[in-house]
């Protein structure tokens, strides 16, 4: 017999529309699972009372995900709900307003059951917040779920919610998707509003989708996408829904590929290389032309990215009396960021945009780009964190994630797809990127890959 959590998010939404299951029943199902089965460090806060009231108050809606439970990342403000930004310095903060991501999820009639775990200010690529359990992959609970959307990915992978929103400034959706055997979609720059904070003047970060299937990820992108009146920039609106793109064949594409790490001199695990090679063979078998290309970003771009990343960390305004609660890595990055002058920051943004322009020009002849997502399968909890030496911590993160931030620099949409598992059962993702604003083509190609080599029926231990 099929349990509700065995169904995709879209299948659950269809049951709600046909009144075969109510949103309240779905909400109770997931609240019970989240309370009983969260051995993966998925949630910081559960909001059962709010979720039940919301589910019971719903009428009818047009979104395919109307009435479907989800969760909000703890970086995203939710009015009346404790939102800590992953930091002990904000452990009692309750915002008066919701941000654009939360408002979009509510407007689509989805029901949040709580806040998912994130590291402090979403900076590290692991999710090990102070005083809380680490977020781990349900495929091996001794290993990390990745970050910074580690709680969201752990929740979806363990069947605690069917689909979840994440955010991604250097890989923070795609990293946990690879660690947890999921689809992780970072949309193009400007596709999703940063209302009302607009806290990233560089343009690295965006919200996006974490799901078990490409179609679920596309449906959540339809929920999240769109500009708000105050947005400084935005992507052109799609011609049709992103979900509908999954039903259109992509045609024969030219796909660039490279395996050399972009931001670090690090050996790539053979299982990650195998996943990349197998994906190349699969794409060729689907009729696409796969072409080896040089790495499109030079190593000179790395210190520029680091300067921008450090300044963005320093922009997280913490009350002086609570600064002592910050993690060593955050303090180290903040000190680096505060040491950058205003003109120095402006020059770094300009240099990064020039590097991005060169990469976009080099990749313009190709419809998509294939790389590994990570340099290794998911690592043991604590393997990257180094409170005694934050500089070494930061370098270890770069070694683990030497490709993902490239597409934050260029603003291109990118997706991690769970196409491979190691012999001992650990998930390994591969990453596809597309030209700016071409999420529809990226989703069409991803759906074609999923149809040829499906993964959604795989279940981790404890499912």
C-alpha positions in Angstrom: 0.0 0.0 0.0 1.3 3.5 -0.9 1.8 5.9 1.9 1.1 9.6 1.4 4.8 10.4 1.7 5.6 8.0 -1.1 3.8 10.3 -3.5 5.4 13.2 -5.2 4.4 16.7 -4.2 2.5 17.1 -7.4 0.6 13.8 -6.8 -0.3 15.0 -3.3 -1.5 18.3 -4.7 -3.6 16.4 -7.3 -5.2 14.4 -4.4 -6.1 17.7 -2.7 -7.6 19.2 -5.8 -9.7 16.0 -6.4 -10.7 16.1 -2.7 -9.5 12.6 -2.1 -7.2 13.9 0.6 -7.4 17.2 2.5 -4.6 19.5 3.2 -5.3 19.0 6.9 -4.7 15.2 6.5 -1.5 15.8 4.6 -0.4 18.3 7.2 -1.1 15.9 10.1 0.8 13.1 8.3 3.9 15.2 7.9 3.7 16.8 11.4 3.6 13.3 12.8 6.6 12.1 10.7 8.6 15.3 11.5 8.0 14.8 15.2 8.8 11.1 15.2 11.5 10.7 12.5 13.6 13.8 12.6 16.9 12.0 13.4 18.4 14.0 10.5 18.6 17.4 12.1 16.1 18.8 9.6 14.1 21.3 11.8 15.0 24.1 14.1 11.4 24.9 14.9 8.1 23.0 14.2 4.9 25.1 14.0 2.1 22.5 14.4 -0.6 24.8 15.6 0.0 27.4 12.9 0.2 24.6 10.3 -3.1 23.1 11.4 -5.0 26.4 11.4 -3.7 27.2 7.9 -4.5 23.8 6.5 -8.0 24.0 7.8 -8.6 27.5 6.5 -7.7 26.7 2.9 -10.4 26.7 0.2 -9.4 26.1 -3.4 -6.5 27.4 -5.4 -4.9 27.2 -8.8 -1.3 26.1 -7.9 -0.6 22.4 -8.5 1.0 22.5 -5.0 -2.0 24.1 -3.3 -2.6 22.5 0.1 0.8 20.6 0.0 2.9 20.8 3.2 6.4 22.3 3.0 8.9 24.1 5.3 10.7 27.5 5.3 14.5 27.8 5.7 15.5 29.5 8.9 17.2 32.2 6.8 13.8 33.4 5.5 11.8 35.7 7.7 8.4 34.3 8.7 6.1 36.8 10.5 5.3 35.6 14.1 7.7 32.6 13.9 11.1 32.5 15.5 13.7 33.0 12.7 17.3 32.6 13.9 19.3 32.8 10.7 21.2 29.8 12.0 22.8 31.9 14.7 22.8 31.9 18.5 23.0 35.6 18.3 19.4 35.6 17.0 18.0 32.7 19.0 15.0 34.8 20.2 14.3 36.9 17.1 10.7 36.8 15.9 10.1 39.0 12.8 7.0 41.2 12.3 7.0 40.6 8.6 7.6 37.7 6.2 10.0 38.0 3.3 9.0 37.5 -0.4 9.8 33.7 -0.4 7.5 33.1 2.6 4.8 35.3 1.1 5.0 33.4 -2.3 4.7 30.0 -0.6 1.7 31.2 1.4 0.1 32.8 -1.6 0.3 29.5 -3.5 -1.7 27.8 -0.6 1.2 25.7 0.6 1.4 24.9 4.4 4.7 25.3 6.2 5.1 23.0 9.2 8.3 24.7 10.5 11.7 26.2 9.9 14.5 24.1 8.5 18.0 24.1 9.9 20.8 26.2 8.4 24.3 27.2 9.5 25.1 30.7 10.8 23.8 33.2 8.2 23.9 30.5 5.6 27.6 30.8 5.1 29.2 27.3 5.4 28.6 24.4 3.1 27.8 22.2 6.1 24.8 22.5 8.5 26.1 22.2 12.0 24.5 25.1 14.0 25.6 25.9 17.5 23.8 23.9 20.2 21.7 21.9 17.7 22.0 18.5 16.0 23.8 18.6 12.7 21.8 18.1 9.5 22.8 14.7 8.1 22.0 12.7 5.0 19.4 10.0 5.7 21.5 7.7 3.4 24.1 7.6 6.2 23.3 9.5 9.4 27.0 9.8 10.2 27.5 12.0 7.2 26.6 15.6 6.5 23.6 16.8 4.6 25.6 19.7 3.2 24.7 23.3 3.5 23.5 25.8 3.8 20.1 24.3 2.9 21.0 21.2 4.8 17.9 21.1 6.9 15.6 21.5 4.0 17.4 18.7 2.0 17.4 16.4 5.0 13.7 17.0 5.5 12.8 16.2 1.9 15.2 13.2 1.6 13.8 11.7 4.9 10.2 12.2 3.8 9.4 14.8 6.4 8.1 17.2 3.8 7.5 16.5 0.1 9.3 19.5 -1.3 11.2 22.5 0.3 12.6 25.9 -0.6 16.3 26.6 -0.1 18.7 29.4 -0.9 22.0 29.4 -2.8 24.8 31.9 -2.7 27.7 29.6 -3.6 26.0 26.2 -4.0 23.8 26.0 -0.9 20.9 24.3 -2.7 23.0 22.0 -5.0 25.5 20.9 -2.3 22.8 19.4 0.0 20.9 18.0 -3.0 23.9 16.0 -4.0 24.6 14.9 -0.4 20.9 13.8 0.1 20.1 12.3 -3.3 17.8 15.0 -4.5 17.1 17.5 -7.3 18.4 21.0 -6.3 17.6 23.9 -8.6 19.3 27.3 -8.3 17.4 29.6 -10.7 18.9 32.4 -12.7 19.8 35.7 -11.1 16.7 37.9 -10.6 14.2 35.1 -11.1 13.0 35.2 -7.4 12.6 38.4 -5.4 14.8 39.2 -2.5 12.0 41.3 -0.9 12.2 43.1 1.5 15.8 43.0 2.7 17.7 42.9 -0.6 20.7 42.0 1.5 23.0 40.8 -1.4 24.3 43.7 -3.4 26.6 41.4 -5.3 23.9 39.2 -6.9 25.3 35.8 -5.8 22.3 34.5 -3.8 18.9 33.3 -4.8 16.1 31.1 -3.4 15.3 27.9 -5.2 13.8 24.4 -5.1 14.8 21.1 -3.3 12.7 18.1 -4.4 12.7 14.4 -5.2 11.8 14.9 -8.8 12.5 17.5 -11.5 8.7 18.1 -11.9 8.3 18.9 -8.2 11.3 21.3 -8.4 9.8 23.0 -11.4 6.4 23.3 -9.7 8.0 25.0 -6.7 9.9 27.3 -9.0 6.5 28.4 -10.4 5.5 29.2 -6.9 8.6 31.2 -6.0 9.3 33.0 -9.3 8.3 36.6 -10.1 9.3 40.1 -9.4 8.1 42.5 -6.7 7.8 46.3 -7.2 11.0 47.1 -5.2 13.3 44.6 -6.9 16.5 46.2 -8.3 16.6 43.7 -11.2 14.6 40.7 -12.5 14.7 37.9 -15.0 12.2 38.1 -17.9 9.0 36.3 -17.1 8.6 32.8 -18.6 6.5 32.2 -21.7 4.7 29.3 -19.9 5.0 27.5 -16.5 8.2 25.9 -15.6 6.3 22.7 -14.9 5.1 22.6 -18.5 8.7 22.8 -19.7 9.3 19.3 -18.1 6.8 17.9 -20.7 8.6 19.4 -23.7 11.5 17.6 -25.3 14.6 19.7 -25.3 15.7 18.9 -28.8 19.3 18.1 -29.7 21.6 20.2 -27.6 25.3 21.1 -27.5 26.5 20.4 -24.0 29.9 21.6 -22.8 31.6 19.6 -20.0 34.7 19.9 -17.8 35.8 18.1 -14.7 38.8 20.2 -13.6 37.9 22.0 -10.3 37.3 25.8 -10.7 38.3 27.2 -7.3 40.7 24.7 -5.8 43.5 22.4 -6.7 42.0 19.2 -5.3 41.7 15.6 -6.5 38.2 14.5 -7.5 36.9 11.3 -6.0 36.6 8.5 -8.6 32.9 8.1 -7.8 32.3 11.8 -8.7 34.3 11.4 -11.9 32.3 8.2 -12.7 29.0 10.0 -12.1 30.1 12.8 -14.5 31.3 10.3 -17.1 28.2 8.2 -16.9 26.0 11.3 -17.3 28.0 12.3 -20.4 27.4 8.9 -21.9 23.7 9.1 -21.0 23.4 12.6 -22.6 25.0 11.4 -25.8 22.7 8.4 -25.8 19.8 10.9 -25.7 21.1 12.5 -28.9 23.0 15.4 -27.5 26.5 16.5 -28.5 28.9 16.6 -25.5 32.0 18.7 -26.0 35.0 19.0 -23.7 35.8 22.7 -22.9 38.3 24.6 -20.8 37.3 25.9 -17.3 35.6 29.2 -18.1 36.6 31.0 -15.0 40.3 31.7 -14.2 41.8 31.1 -10.8 42.2 34.9 -10.5 38.5 35.1 -9.9 38.8 33.1 -6.7 40.2 35.9 -4.4 37.6 38.3 -5.9 34.8 35.9 -5.0 36.3 35.5 -1.5 36.4 39.3 -1.0 32.7 39.6 -1.9 31.7 36.6 0.2 33.6 38.1 3.2 31.9 41.5 2.9 28.5 39.8 2.5 29.1 38.0 5.8 30.2 41.3 7.5 26.9 42.9 6.3 25.0 40.6 8.8 24.3 43.2 11.4 24.6 41.6 14.9 23.8 43.6 18.1 27.2 44.4 19.7 26.2 42.7 23.0 25.6 39.4 21.1 28.7 39.4 18.9 30.4 37.0 21.3 27.8 34.4 20.4 29.0 34.2 16.7 30.8 31.2 15.5 34.6 31.4 14.9 34.2 31.1 11.1 31.6 33.9 11.0 33.9 36.2 13.1 36.9 35.3 10.8 34.9 36.1 7.7 33.5 39.3 9.2 37.0 40.5 10.1 38.1 39.9 6.5 35.0 41.7 5.2 35.4 44.7 7.5 39.0 45.0 6.3 37.8 45.7 2.8 37.4 49.4 2.0 34.3 50.7 0.2 36.2 51.3 -3.0 37.9 47.9 -2.6 34.5 46.3 -2.5 33.3 48.2 -5.5 36.4 47.1 -7.5 35.8 43.5 -6.4 32.2 43.6 -7.7 33.4 45.1 -11.0 36.1 42.5 -11.4 33.7 39.7 -10.6 31.2 40.9 -13.2 34.0 41.1 -15.8 35.0 37.5 -15.0 31.4 36.5 -15.3 31.1 38.2 -18.7 34.1 36.3 -20.0 32.7 33.0 -18.8 29.3 33.7 -20.2 30.9 34.6 -23.6 33.0 31.4 -23.6 29.9 29.3 -22.9 27.5 31.1 -25.1 27.8 28.5 -28.0 26.5 25.7 -25.7 23.0 25.0 -24.5 24.1 23.5 -21.2 27.3 22.8 -19.1 28.0 19.5 -17.3 30.3 19.2 -14.3 30.3 17.1 -11.1 28.4 18.8 -8.2 30.9 18.0 -5.5 34.5 16.7 -5.3 33.6 13.8 -3.0 30.5 11.9 -1.8 29.0 13.3 1.5 31.7 13.6 4.1 31.4 12.6 7.8 29.9 15.2 10.1 32.6 17.5 11.4 35.0 16.8 8.5 35.0 20.4 7.3 34.3 22.4 10.5 37.4 23.7 12.2 36.6 26.2 14.9 40.3 26.3 16.0 41.4 27.4 12.5 38.6 29.1 10.5 40.9 29.7 7.6 41.5 26.0 7.2 37.7 25.4 7.5 37.1 27.8 4.6 39.8 26.1 2.5 38.3 22.7 3.2 34.9 24.0 2.1 36.4 25.1 -1.2 38.0 21.7 -1.8 34.6 20.0 -1.2 32.7 22.4 -3.5 35.0 23.5 -6.3 32.4 24.0 -9.0 29.1 25.2 -7.5 30.0 28.9 -6.9 31.0 29.4 -10.6 27.3 29.6 -11.5 26.5 32.1 -8.7 29.2 34.3 -10.2 27.7 34.1 -13.7 24.1 34.1 -12.5 23.3 31.1 -14.7 20.6 28.6 -13.6 22.0 25.3 -12.4 20.7 22.0 -11.1 22.2 19.1 -9.3 20.6 15.8 -10.3 21.0 12.5 -8.3 22.1 10.2 -11.0 24.6 8.1 -9.1 25.1 6.1 -5.9 28.4 4.7 -4.6 28.7 1.0 -4.0 28.1 1.6 -0.3 24.9 3.6 -1.0 25.9 7.2 -0.8 24.3 9.6 -3.3 26.5 11.6 -5.8 25.0 14.4 -7.9 26.0 15.8 -11.3 25.4 19.4 -12.2 23.9 21.0 -15.3 23.9 24.7 -15.9 22.2 26.7 -18.7 22.4 30.2 -20.2 20.9 33.0 -18.1 17.1 32.9 -17.9 16.9 29.5 -19.7 15.5 27.5 -16.8 12.8 26.1 -19.1 15.5 24.4 -21.3 17.4 23.3 -18.2 14.3 21.7 -16.7 13.3 20.1 -20.0 16.8 18.5 -20.3 16.7 17.5 -16.6 13.3 15.9 -17.0 14.6 14.0 -20.0 17.6 12.7 -17.9 15.3 11.6 -15.1 13.0 9.8 -17.5 16.0 7.9 -19.0 17.5 7.1 -15.6 14.8 7.5 -12.9 15.8 7.9 -9.2 12.6 8.9 -7.3 11.8 5.4 -6.2 15.1 5.1 -4.2 14.4 5.2 -0.5 16.9 5.9 2.3 17.0 3.9 5.5 14.2 4.9 7.8 11.9 6.1 5.1 
